[in-house]
Amino acid sequence: MARLLSACVSIVSALLLLSSPASAEDDGETTLKVQTPNGVIEGSQTRDLLEFKGIAYAQPPVGPLRWQPPQPPALWHGVKQARQFGAACMQKVAAQEPEKSLKDGPQSEDCLTLNIWEPAEAKTARMPLPVIVWVHGGSFRFGAGSLKTYDGAEFARRGVIFITLNYRLGLFGTFAQKELLQGKNPTGNFGLLDVMAALKWVRGNIRAFGGDPANVTLMGESAGGATVGYLMASPLAHGLFSKAIIESGALALPELSPEKAGEITERVSKELNAPDLKALSALPAEAIRDANTGVGDTQPFIDGKILPFKMREAFEKARVNRMPLIIGYNSAEAGFFGPRFWSGFPAEAGEKWPGLKAKCFGYGAENEDRCAEQVVSELFAGVNTRAVAQAAAPKMPVYAYRFDYVPAAQRSALPGAIHAAEIPYVFGRIAVEKQADPESSRMSAAMIDRWVAFAKTGYPQLLEGDWPALTHSQGKLMLFGNDGIHMGSNPANALLDAIDAAKLPPHP
């Protein structure tokens, strides 16, 4: 019966996709309807793309569902519009763009939506298309899948279905309240549960859009990349995706115990004069959003159910869901955060600093400040990225990279690629900008083509064997740099060894 129902849904979906009702926009955009298991939605079609925006993948986590696991969306009658992005999840104002721009748009607790880009030929393709699900970054405090930075059009034009999503942030997304933790069900790390709910929606619905639920790549950067790593390490996410891409996501994060995370919740509760869960649940969303929390206060914690282990520990113990993996980081990550991120580090490192300073190279060898920037960059992202990749390599195909490309016009100002610098290249945004220099456009095209090849086949190769898995590369990784794209050793290896041996705590 289940197979018959699935077949019927697919047939109806195909028939609906084949019909494009009257023109809706002057630029040639038309509307089209898709029958999903929950009801009919209406998206839009341009000449080469189909787009569906603001699709609810879970019930709004409001009222009694605040600080509860996401619930499946309800069925509906009639046609739901899917032509505008949903509201961003509640969040403070970010210090930097692009997340800072979200202060000017709608925010809501009712924010668990996703967006789909796919090629127009998806409706007539003989075989279902591979799917990429993108998890945005933003320190688990900022961001939205609607940001223009994450426009999935260039992925769709290369033959994949690309999906972005929102997930709960800040205290809405991570909340280790003692009454919640006393229950038997997985709880507390609600943002991670939201991403799993979106993946379950994809598994149950993507056939209606021409996608292959058995070929789903989960991809993210920074907090989004960390989410990918955490879900690889979560038994609750087993089977929800088949490939993974972690961009600057194997980070030195606090990864607190439930007790330490609970202390943060207790402090916030006292400041809000809300001593128990009932009182906290009665607060307006703005009060919770604006509560006094730091960047380390709302990171995922090791709850024992959703996250049994810290990320690096899970990979080193081989307690992860095994699948092909692309993993890497950027050469000058700390530059994104500015001098305050590293200026006090030599004093913080104390007697360990001279040994670390001796291993600085390239721009880090210029002076102590540059060295501190370099060491903090590698501590923040390099150490755990290398450790996770090396631990995973014997168990699954691992394709490691280091991104060090800076456009020629910026090389005098930037020593390397800062945190998030690879995103416009991976998304093809550089390539479609009319003012982009040819070298940057070629780098962008090569990167997005490799990511798409990985989503389609599990191999990020443009020519057979040109990016071997870590176990076959003598420890070499793909270097995306100013001198082109080639396999080579990580130039930071000696520094990474020194940082690892120093056993430094997460910074900051």
RODO-2510 file (C-alpha; in nm, 4 decimals, decimal comma):
residues 508
     n   res          X          Y          Z
     1     m     0,0000     0,0000     0,0000
     2     a     0,2832     0,2423     0,0876
     3     r     0,4481     0,1782    -0,2495
     4     l     0,1168     0,2279    -0,4307
     5     l     0,0542     0,5559    -0,2482
     6     s     0,4085     0,6760    -0,3278
     7     a     0,3602     0,5887    -0,6950
     8     c     0,0294     0,7750    -0,7066
     9     v     0,1852     1,0835    -0,5469
    10     s     0,4692     1,0726    -0,8010
    11     i     0,2264     1,0459    -1,0943
    12     v     0,0114     1,3324    -0,9696
    13     s     0,3218     1,5405    -0,9014
    14     a     0,4514     1,4823    -1,2515
    15     l     0,1179     1,5840    -1,4021
    16     l     0,1058     1,8991    -1,1936
    17     l     0,4659     1,9880    -1,2694
    18     l     0,3971     1,9555    -1,6407
    19     s     0,1345     2,2297    -1,6199
    20     s     0,2483     2,5888    -1,5784
    21     p    -0,0459     2,8228    -1,5215
    22     a    -0,0701     3,1833    -1,6330
    23     s     0,2254     3,4203    -1,6264
    24     a     0,2831     3,5849    -1,2894
    25     e     0,5694     3,8257    -1,3531
    26     d     0,6816     4,0564    -1,6314
    27     d     1,0251     3,8898    -1,6395
    28     g     0,8821     3,5639    -1,7707
    29     e     0,8189     3,4011    -1,4351
    30     t     0,5244     3,1622    -1,4206
    31     t     0,3665     2,9700    -1,1375
    32     l     0,3473     2,5954    -1,1006
    33     k     0,1969     2,3573    -0,8504
    34     v     0,3394     2,0458    -0,6883
    35     q     0,1466     1,7848    -0,4946
    36     t     0,3353     1,6897    -0,1791
    37     p     0,2180     1,4304     0,0746
    38     n     0,0946     1,7175     0,2951
    39     g    -0,0839     1,9189     0,0284
    40     v    -0,0376     2,1268    -0,2851
    41     i     0,2178     2,4068    -0,2980
    42     e     0,2676     2,6704    -0,5646
    43     g     0,6147     2,7863    -0,6639
    44     s     0,7544     2,9771    -0,9562
    45     q     0,9383     2,8982    -1,2767
    46     t     1,1729     3,1111    -1,4804
    47     r     1,3269     3,0035    -1,8101
    48     d     1,5730     2,7545    -1,6579
    49     l     1,4852     2,7248    -1,2892
    50     l     1,2073     2,6126    -1,0596
    51     e     1,1932     2,7782    -0,7159
    52     f     0,9894     2,6998    -0,4069
    53     k     1,0373     2,9217    -0,1026
    54     g     0,9161     2,9295     0,2542
    55     i     0,7959     2,5677     0,2712
    56     a     0,7196     2,4641     0,6297
    57     y     0,9060     2,1440     0,7150
    58     a     0,7712     2,1365     1,0717
    59     q     0,4961     2,2919     1,2749
    60     p     0,5715     2,6397     1,4121
    61     p     0,7644     2,5926     1,7411
    62     v     0,5467     2,8428     1,9263
    63     g     0,3328     2,8292     2,2383
    64     p     0,3499     2,4813     2,3917
    65     l     0,5963     2,3750     2,1153
    66     r     0,8614     2,6274     2,2200
    67     w     1,1619     2,4227     2,3414
    68     q     1,0081     2,1029     2,2133
    69     p     1,1362     1,8757     1,9352
    70     p     1,0012     1,9831     1,5947
    71     q     0,6711     1,8242     1,4994
    72     p     0,5770     1,7157     1,1442
    73     p     0,3856     1,9792     0,9472
    74     a     0,0106     1,9492     0,9362
    75     l    -0,1877     1,8514     0,6273
    76     w    -0,3692     2,1285     0,4441
    77     h    -0,6421     2,1762     0,1865
    78     g    -0,6189     2,4075    -0,1091
    79     v    -0,2944     2,5540    -0,2423
    80     k    -0,0148     2,6960    -0,0280
    81     q     0,2007     2,9690    -0,1761
    82     a     0,5743     2,8939    -0,1861
    83     r     0,6995     3,1992    -0,3691
    84     q     0,8413     3,4061    -0,0821
    85     f     1,1020     3,3264     0,1798
    86     g     0,9772     3,2593     0,5289
    87     a     1,0750     3,4763     0,8247
    88     a     1,4218     3,4368     0,9701
    89     c     1,4415     3,2711     1,3097
    90     m     1,4600     3,5028     1,6105
    91     q     1,8134     3,6380     1,6528
    92     k     2,0155     3,9298     1,7799
    93     v     2,1637     4,1789     1,5353
    94     a     2,4845     4,0381     1,3896
    95     a     2,7973     4,2520     1,3827
    96     q     2,8803     4,1708     1,0207
    97     e     2,7146     4,1126     0,6877
    98     p     2,5474     3,9222     0,5417
    99     e     2,3707     3,8206     0,8633
   100     k     2,3477     4,1823     0,9807
   101     s     2,1023     4,2527     0,6972
   102     l     1,8448     4,0262     0,8627
   103     k     1,7659     4,3034     1,1130
   104     d     1,5695     4,4736     0,8361
   105     g     1,3503     4,1737     0,7563
   106     p     1,0868     3,9732     0,9406
   107     q     1,1873     3,7511     1,2308
   108     s     0,9641     3,5029     1,4060
   109     e     0,9565     3,1910     1,6174
   110     d     0,7493     3,0539     1,3292
   111     c     1,0550     3,0102     1,1099
   112     l     1,1072     2,6401     1,0346
   113     t     1,0959     2,6673     0,6585
   114     l     1,3093     2,5588     0,3651
   115     n     1,3680     2,6737     0,0080
   116     i     1,4261     2,4727    -0,3088
   117     w     1,6031     2,5543    -0,6346
   118     e     1,6006     2,3006    -0,9145
   119     p     1,6590     2,2911    -1,2894
   120     a     1,3497     2,3328    -1,5029
   121     e     1,4170     1,9978    -1,6676
   122     a     1,3670     1,8271    -1,3305
   123     k     1,0028     1,7861    -1,4248
   124     t     1,0937     1,5716    -1,7274
   125     a     1,4164     1,4075    -1,6107
   126     r     1,4254     1,0290    -1,6543
   127     m     1,6116     0,9767    -1,3277
   128     p     1,5606     1,1554    -0,9944
   129     l     1,8148     1,4284    -0,9300
   130     p     2,0727     1,4395    -0,6500
   131     v     1,9906     1,6721    -0,3605
   132     i     2,2103     1,9099    -0,1598
   133     v     2,0808     2,0458     0,1714
   134     w     2,2685     2,3536     0,2934
   135     v     2,2945     2,4480     0,6624
   136     h     2,3894     2,8122     0,7113
   137     g     2,6536     2,9350     0,9532
   138     g     2,6364     3,2155     1,2076
   139     s     2,7718     3,0848     1,5407
   140     f     2,4377     2,9093     1,6052
   141     r     2,3094     3,2621     1,6773
   142     f     2,2609     3,4331     1,3389
   143     g     2,1657     3,3607     0,9803
   144     a     1,8918     3,2327     0,7526
   145     g     1,8558     3,0185     0,4448
   146     s     1,7089     3,3181     0,2611
   147     l     2,0344     3,5165     0,2447
   148     k     2,1322     3,6000    -0,1123
   149     t     2,4762     3,4574    -0,0376
   150     y     2,3154     3,1127    -0,0327
   151     d     2,1197     3,1439    -0,3566
   152     g     2,1109     2,7926    -0,4993
   153     a     2,0615     2,8859    -0,8643
   154     e     2,4105     2,7949    -0,9852
   155     f     2,3881     2,4524    -0,8218
   156     a     2,0491     2,3935    -0,9825
   157     r     2,1812     2,4949    -1,3239
   158     r     2,4365     2,2160    -1,2858
   159     g     2,1732     1,9492    -1,2369
   160     v     2,1087     1,9184    -0,8644
   161     i     1,8209     2,0116    -0,6378
   162     f     1,9527     2,2636    -0,3863
   163     i     1,7814     2,3304    -0,0535
   164     t     1,8447     2,5894     0,2178
   165     l     1,6714     2,5982     0,5540
   166     n     1,6200     2,7870     0,8779
   167     y     1,6744     2,6323     1,2192
   168     r     1,6246     2,7681     1,5700
   169     l     1,9054     2,9914     1,6956
   170     g     2,0384     3,1269     2,0234
   171     l     1,8420     3,0257     2,3329
   172     f     1,5611     2,8987     2,1102
   173     g     1,7996     2,6489     1,9523
   174     t     2,0110     2,5450     2,2517
   175     f     1,8418     2,5355     2,5894
   176     a     1,9620     2,3048     2,8672
   177     q     1,6802     2,3814     3,1089
   178     k     1,6697     2,1288     3,3925
   179     e     1,2986     2,0429     3,3604
   180     l     1,3494     1,9631     2,9926
   181     l     1,6551     1,7502     3,0566
   182     q     1,4748     1,5395     3,3156
   183     g     1,2620     1,3812     3,0439
   184     k     1,3509     1,0693     2,8491
   185     n     1,3255     1,2161     2,5003
   186     p     1,6167     1,3848     2,3190
   187     t     1,5990     1,7542     2,3972
   188     g     1,7975     2,0720     2,4493
   189     n     1,9784     2,0840     2,1144
   190     f     1,6710     2,1993     1,9251
   191     g     1,8578     2,3517     1,6312
   192     l     2,0132     2,0136     1,5536
   193     l     1,6741     1,8457     1,5864
   194     d     1,5334     2,1028     1,3434
   195     v     1,7909     2,0150     1,0778
   196     m     1,7071     1,6475     1,1247
   197     a     1,3387     1,7316     1,0825
   198     a     1,4188     1,9120     0,7561
   199     l     1,6089     1,6058     0,6351
   200     k     1,3111     1,3871     0,7231
   201     w     1,0915     1,6229     0,5222
   202     v     1,3286     1,5871     0,2282
   203     r     1,3229     1,2099     0,2576
   204     g     0,9425     1,2076     0,2525
   205     n     0,8772     1,4825    -0,0039
   206     i     1,1622     1,5317    -0,2462
   207     r     1,0390     1,2722    -0,4963
   208     a     0,7501     1,5075    -0,5696
   209     f     1,0085     1,7619    -0,6905
   210     g     1,2069     1,5129    -0,8977
   211     g     1,4713     1,4490    -0,6326
   212     d     1,6341     1,1291    -0,5121
   213     p     1,5807     1,0729    -0,1371
   214     a     1,8603     0,8145    -0,1454
   215     n     2,1147     1,0690    -0,2732
   216     v     2,1170     1,3584    -0,0261
   217     t     2,4320     1,5544     0,0542
   218     l     2,4306     1,7559     0,3762
   219     m     2,6533     2,0612     0,3408
   220     g     2,7339     2,3521     0,5694
   221     e     2,9879     2,6146     0,6712
   222     s     3,1001     2,7291     1,0171
   223     a     2,8093     2,6512     1,2534
   224     g     2,6433     2,4836     0,9556
   225     g     2,9536     2,2731     0,8954
   226     a     2,9660     2,1874     1,2646
   227     t     2,6029     2,0788     1,2366
   228     v     2,6985     1,8429     0,9542
   229     g     2,9744     1,6938     1,1712
   230     y     2,7454     1,6641     1,4710
   231     l     2,4767     1,4877     1,2689
   232     m     2,7386     1,2486     1,1312
   233     a     2,8098     1,1749     1,4982
   234     s     2,4439     1,1503     1,6012
   235     p     2,2729     0,8103     1,6058
   236     l     1,9420     0,9922     1,5575
   237     a     2,0515     1,1133     1,2135
   238     h     2,1456     0,7716     1,0781
   239     g     2,0143     0,7271     0,7237
   240     l     1,8986     1,0870     0,6779
   241     f     2,1786     1,1786     0,4343
   242     s     2,4321     0,9876     0,2314
   243     k     2,7203     1,2335     0,1770
   244     a     2,8632     1,5232     0,3761
   245     i     3,0511     1,8478     0,3133
   246     i     3,2046     2,0294     0,6119
   247     e     3,3433     2,3744     0,5311
   248     s     3,5294     2,5303     0,8248
   249     g     3,3039     2,3381     1,0609
   250     a     3,5353     2,1095     1,2604
   251     l     3,6000     2,3942     1,5028
   252     a     3,7352     2,4420     1,8510
   253     l     3,3931     2,4866     2,0151
   254     p     3,3048     2,4721     2,3877
   255     e     3,1025     2,1470     2,3577
   256     l     2,9801     2,1806     2,7144
   257     s     2,8425     1,9099     2,9402
   258     p     2,4693     1,9231     3,0264
   259     e     2,5628     2,0513     3,3706
   260     k     2,7699     2,3423     3,2370
   261     a     2,5089     2,4230     2,9731
   262     g     2,2452     2,4098     3,2468
   263     e     2,4347     2,6694     3,4482
   264     i     2,3985     2,9115     3,1582
   265     t     2,0254     2,8469     3,1438
   266     e     1,9936     2,9002     3,5203
   267     r     2,1753     3,2337     3,4961
   268     v     1,9546     3,3493     3,2108
   269     s     1,6412     3,2389     3,3982
   270     k     1,7377     3,4468     3,6999
   271     e     1,8121     3,7516     3,4874
   272     l     1,4736     3,7158     3,3184
   273     n     1,2987     3,6578     3,6523
   274     a     1,1530     3,3368     3,5138
   275     p     1,2426     3,0602     3,7629
   276     d     1,0825     2,7624     3,5890
   277     l     0,9883     2,6318     3,2466
   278     k     0,6318     2,7610     3,2721
   279     a     0,7491     3,1141     3,3398
   280     l     1,0127     3,0967     3,0676
   281     s     0,7583     2,9684     2,8169
   282     a     0,5291     3,2613     2,8947
   283     l     0,7935     3,5194     2,8065
   284     p     0,7657     3,7041     2,4771
   285     a     1,0097     3,5853     2,2131
   286     e     1,1879     3,9215     2,2139
   287     a     1,2794     3,8858     2,5822
   288     i     1,4454     3,5512     2,5163
   289     r     1,6179     3,6795     2,2043
   290     d     1,7578     3,9813     2,3874
   291     a     1,8727     3,7938     2,6969
   292     n     2,2362     3,8434     2,7955
   293     t     2,4211     3,5593     2,6259
   294     g     2,7679     3,5314     2,4776
   295     v     2,8797     3,3445     2,1684
   296     g     2,9781     3,0381     2,3721
   297     d     2,6506     3,0227     2,5648
   298     t     2,4303     2,8874     2,2869
   299     q     2,6495     2,6280     2,1182
   300     p     2,5327     2,2646     2,1030
   301     f     2,6147     2,0717     2,4187
   302     i     2,6963     1,7035     2,4652
   303     d     2,3584     1,5829     2,5851
   304     g     2,4230     1,2081     2,5557
   305     k     2,1311     1,1377     2,3220
   306     i     2,1444     1,3726     2,0275
   307     l     2,5183     1,4185     2,0766
   308     p     2,6799     1,1306     2,2663
   309     f     3,0339     1,2625     2,2064
   310     k     3,2252     1,5740     2,1135
   311     m     3,2808     1,5903     1,7382
   312     r     3,6513     1,5056     1,7294
   313     e     3,6061     1,2343     1,9907
   314     a     3,3222     1,0769     1,7917
   315     f     3,5362     1,0542     1,4787
   316     e     3,8389     0,9263     1,6678
   317     k     3,6239     0,6569     1,8301
   318     a     3,4632     0,5785     1,4924
   319     r     3,1211     0,6450     1,6434
   320     v     2,9888     0,8217     1,3354
   321     n     2,7591     0,7558     1,0424
   322     r     2,9938     0,6567     0,7615
   323     m     2,9690     0,8220     0,4203
   324     p     3,1814     1,0074     0,1616
   325     l     3,3049     1,3336     0,3117
   326     i     3,4568     1,6585     0,1854
   327     i     3,6180     1,8491     0,4722
   328     g     3,8407     2,1536     0,4811
   329     y     3,9100     2,5007     0,6113
   330     n     4,0570     2,8371     0,5107
   331     s     4,4126     2,9586     0,5558
   332     a     4,3493     3,2768     0,7564
   333     e     4,0198     3,2081     0,9336
   334     a     4,0806     3,4534     1,2197
   335     g     4,0823     3,7518     0,9830
   336     f     3,7030     3,7411     0,9703
   337     f     3,6781     3,8250     1,3409
   338     g     3,9388     4,1016     1,3597
   339     p     4,2392     4,1694     1,5869
   340     r     4,0466     4,1292     1,9121
   341     f     4,0134     3,7608     1,8261
   342     w     4,3882     3,7021     1,8531
   343     s     4,5579     4,0050     2,0116
   344     g     4,5660     3,8622     2,3641
   345     f     4,6613     3,5116     2,2610
   346     p     5,0396     3,5230     2,3284
   347     a     4,9737     3,6142     2,6920
   348     e     4,6957     3,3536     2,7083
   349     a     4,9325     3,0837     2,5802
   350     g     5,1954     3,1812     2,8369
   351     e     5,5016     2,9604     2,8424
   352     k     5,3754     2,7689     2,5401
   353     w     5,3906     3,0756     2,3172
   354     p     5,7621     3,0642     2,2204
   355     g     5,7275     2,7080     2,0922
   356     l     5,4201     2,8005     1,8898
   357     k     5,5796     3,1173     1,7566
   358     a     5,8743     2,9160     1,6267
   359     k     5,6385     2,7241     1,3949
   360     c     5,4787     3,0257     1,2281
   361     f     5,5435     3,0477     0,8547
   362     g     5,4538     3,2700     0,5593
   363     y     5,2549     3,5720     0,6740
   364     g     5,2740     3,4433     1,0311
   365     a     5,6522     3,4859     1,0303
   366     e     5,6256     3,8617     0,9664
   367     n     5,5825     3,9642     1,3313
   368     e     5,4290     3,8510     1,6587
   369     d     5,0849     3,9914     1,5804
   370     r     5,0677     3,8109     1,2472
   371     c     5,1919     3,4947     1,4163
   372     a     4,9186     3,5205     1,6799
   373     e     4,6620     3,5610     1,4033
   374     q     4,7953     3,2541     1,2258
   375     v     4,8119     3,0379     1,5372
   376     v     4,4576     3,1311     1,6371
   377     s     4,3343     3,0582     1,2843
   378     e     4,4823     2,7089     1,2976
   379     l     4,3633     2,6526     1,6548
   380     f     4,0141     2,7640     1,5634
   381     a     3,9717     2,5514     1,2512
   382     g     4,2855     2,3700     1,1394
   383     v     4,3597     2,1359     1,4277
   384     n     4,0226     1,9651     1,4511
   385     t     3,9708     1,9650     1,0747
   386     r     4,2914     1,7682     1,0260
   387     a     4,2145     1,5376     1,3183
   388     v     3,8606     1,4626     1,1998
   389     a     3,9775     1,4008     0,8438
   390     q     4,2575     1,1679     0,9517
   391     a     4,0331     0,9786     1,1919
   392     a     3,7594     0,9365     0,9313
   393     a     3,9848     0,8392     0,6395
   394     p     4,0281     0,4695     0,7288
   395     k     3,6504     0,4303     0,7656
   396     m     3,5088     0,6271     0,4728
   397     p     3,6193     0,8174     0,1601
   398     v     3,7542     1,1534     0,2804
   399     y     3,8483     1,4393     0,0488
   400     a     4,0393     1,7069     0,2396
   401     y     4,1112     2,0609     0,1206
   402     r     4,2654     2,3916     0,2267
   403     f     4,1324     2,7140     0,0735
   404     d     4,3949     2,9878     0,0437
   405     y     4,2741     3,1896    -0,2540
   406     v     4,2586     3,5692    -0,2399
   407     p     4,1688     3,7813    -0,5444
   408     a     4,4684     3,9663    -0,6852
   409     a     4,3228     4,3065    -0,5940
   410     q     4,3023     4,2075    -0,2251
   411     r     4,6342     4,0293    -0,1771
   412     s     4,8131     4,3317    -0,0372
   413     a     4,5489     4,3668     0,2354
   414     l     4,4667     4,0037     0,3201
   415     p     4,7289     3,7451     0,4174
   416     g     4,5018     3,4570     0,3220
   417     a     4,1426     3,3388     0,2960
   418     i     3,9430     3,4457     0,5995
   419     h     3,6542     3,2547     0,7562
   420     a     3,3644     3,2150     0,5088
   421     a     3,5735     3,3441     0,2157
   422     e     3,5152     3,0243     0,0171
   423     i     3,1345     3,0541     0,0191
   424     p     3,0900     3,2826    -0,2858
   425     y     3,3290     3,0594    -0,4819
   426     v     3,1504     2,7395    -0,3854
   427     f     2,8121     2,8937    -0,4660
   428     g     2,9255     3,0222    -0,8030
   429     r     2,8535     3,3801    -0,7028
   430     i     3,1966     3,5011    -0,8145
   431     a     3,1510     3,3400    -1,1540
   432     v     2,8209     3,5160    -1,2243
   433     e     2,9400     3,8623    -1,1196
   434     k     3,0105     4,0699    -1,4282
   435     q     3,2983     4,2507    -1,2553
   436     a     3,4747     3,9374    -1,1285
   437     d     3,8284     3,8949    -1,2548
   438     p     3,8870     3,5913    -1,4823
   439     e     4,1127     3,4131    -1,2317
   440     s     3,8490     3,4309    -0,9579
   441     s     3,5776     3,3198    -1,1978
   442     r     3,7811     3,0146    -1,2959
   443     m     3,8400     2,9295    -0,9286
   444     s     3,4686     2,9590    -0,8557
   445     a     3,3657     2,7447    -1,1518
   446     a     3,6161     2,4743    -1,0576
   447     m     3,4979     2,4630    -0,6958
   448     i     3,1247     2,4502    -0,7621
   449     d     3,1812     2,1897    -1,0341
   450     r     3,3715     1,9704    -0,7871
   451     w     3,1057     2,0080    -0,5182
   452     v     2,8349     1,9191    -0,7712
   453     a     3,0331     1,6188    -0,8960
   454     f     3,0584     1,4989    -0,5369
   455     a     2,6828     1,5350    -0,4868
   456     k     2,6154     1,3384    -0,8029
   457     t     2,8744     1,0614    -0,7705
   458     g     3,0518     1,0755    -0,4339
   459     y     3,3750     1,1821    -0,6079
   460     p     3,4747     1,5533    -0,6222
   461     q     3,6729     1,4960    -0,9397
   462     l     3,6673     1,6749    -1,2731
   463     l     3,9076     1,4208    -1,4206
   464     e     3,9358     1,0657    -1,2937
   465     g     4,1691     1,0501    -0,9961
   466     d     4,2526     1,4216    -0,9857
   467     w     4,1421     1,4479    -0,6197
   468     p     4,2237     1,1176    -0,4503
   469     a     4,0766     1,0263    -0,1146
   470     l     4,2999     1,0937     0,1842
   471     t     4,3930     0,7268     0,2253
   472     h     4,5386     0,7230    -0,1274
   473     s     4,7064     1,0655    -0,1307
   474     q     5,0007     1,0135     0,1084
   475     g     4,8411     1,2661     0,3416
   476     k     4,8075     1,5301     0,0710
   477     l     4,4982     1,7436     0,0302
   478     m     4,3520     1,9662    -0,2384
   479     l     4,4986     2,3158    -0,2196
   480     f     4,2854     2,5962    -0,3640
   481     g     4,5305     2,8861    -0,3766
   482     n     4,6709     3,1832    -0,5600
   483     d     4,8954     2,9471    -0,7567
   484     g     4,6022     2,7403    -0,8783
   485     i     4,4405     2,4139    -0,7732
   486     h     4,6609     2,1143    -0,6993
   487     m     4,7287     1,8352    -0,4515
   488     g     4,9929     1,9049    -0,1863
   489     s     5,0835     1,8839     0,1796
   490     n     4,9206     2,1189     0,4255
   491     p     5,1780     2,3981     0,4794
   492     a     5,0516     2,4326     0,8364
   493     n     5,1302     2,0743     0,9408
   494     a     5,4248     2,1625     1,1692
   495     l     5,2254     2,4393     1,3358
   496     l     4,9264     2,2080     1,3745
   497     d     5,1502     1,9507     1,5425
   498     a     5,2734     2,2151     1,7886
   499     i     4,9216     2,3385     1,8674
   500     d     4,7960     1,9842     1,9192
   501     a     5,0875     1,9034     2,1507
   502     a     5,0228     2,2190     2,3546
   503     k     4,6687     2,0985     2,4366
   504     l     4,5270     2,4494     2,4251
   505     p     4,1645     2,5123     2,5214
   506     p     3,9137     2,6419     2,2655
   507     h     3,9676     3,0041     2,1685
   508     p     3,8021     3,2322     2,2443
***
